[in-house]
Amino acid sequence: MNHTLQVPKRNRMGRPRQNPEITRSNRVVTFVTDKELAQLERMADFEKASLSAIVHSILHSFLKEY
């Protein structure tokens, strides 16, 4: 007699997986001065973006040159 319970397969919930080539999965930590932080925060407010998005944008723009 087999008493195993058959659980129906569910569809995945949540955000679909992105292309691994564009997925940001690494972290870089840096320290900034109070003045630099204030400048970044002003940029973020002006662009209506997160601080993280602003820093990523700056880094991305700089790295395109190399």
N, C-alpha and C positions, 0 to 999 in steps of 0.2 A: 504494500500500500504506500503510495507516494503522497506525502503531506506537504510538499513544497508549495508555497504561495506564489502564484504568477502575478507579478506586478507589471501593469501596462507601461510601455515605454512612453515617457513624456517628452514633449518638445522642449528644447532648451529655452530658458528664460534669460533675460538680460541683454546686454549689448552684444551684437555679433562681433566675432573676431575680426581684427584688422589685418591688413597685409603686414607680415613681420618686418618688412623692409622700412615701413614708415611708423611702426609702433615705437613709442618712446618708452623704453624699459630700463634705462640707466640714469643714475642720479649723479649730479655734480654739485658739490657744496662749496660755497665761497663766502667770504666775509666782505662787507662793504662799510664805508664810513656812513655817519649820519647824513652827511650832505648827499652822498651818492644814493642812499635809500630814499631821501626826500625827492630827488630828481626822478628816480624810477617810479615812485608813487604818483608824482605829478603826471608823468607820461601815461601811467595806467589809468588815472582818472580821466585824462584828456581823451584817450582812446576807448574808454569804457571797457577796459580789459583787465584781467587779473595781473597781478605782479609777475606771476610765473609766465604768463603768456607774453608779457612785455620782454622779460629777460630772454625767453626762448627766441623771440623775434629778433632781438639784437644779436644774439649768438648765431642764429641762422643766417642773417644778413652778412655778418662778418665772415663766416665760414664759406659762403658762396664764392668769395674772392680767392679761395685757395684750392 
